[in-house]
């Protein structure tokens, strides 16, 4: 991350209005976008666990 909170990649691609992909890359990109959402094992519990940054709460 940089001083402004942007990743270095954002600086490389952030100003581009057009990204060109070949047919195979475009197809792979579209397939990933079209996939159904998946459940990540343990994510719900992780996000529900208090952190050290939350006053008055202690992580388990």
VENZIWO-V649647 format. One record per backbone hydrogen bond with DSSP energy under -1.0 kcal/mol. CO is the residue of the C=O (numbers start at 0). NH is the residue of the N-H. If there is no record, write none. Layout:
# VENZIWO-V649647
co->CO nh->NH
co->CO nh->NH
This chain:
# VENZIWO-V649647
co->1 nh->4
co->5 nh->1
co->6 nh->10
co->7 nh->11
co->8 nh->12
co->9 nh->13
co->12 nh->15
co->21 nh->25
co->22 nh->26
co->23 nh->27
co->24 nh->28
co->25 nh->29
co->26 nh->30
co->27 nh->31
co->28 nh->32
co->29 nh->33
co->39 nh->42
co->41 nh->45
co->42 nh->46
co->43 nh->47
co->50 nh->53
co->53 nh->56
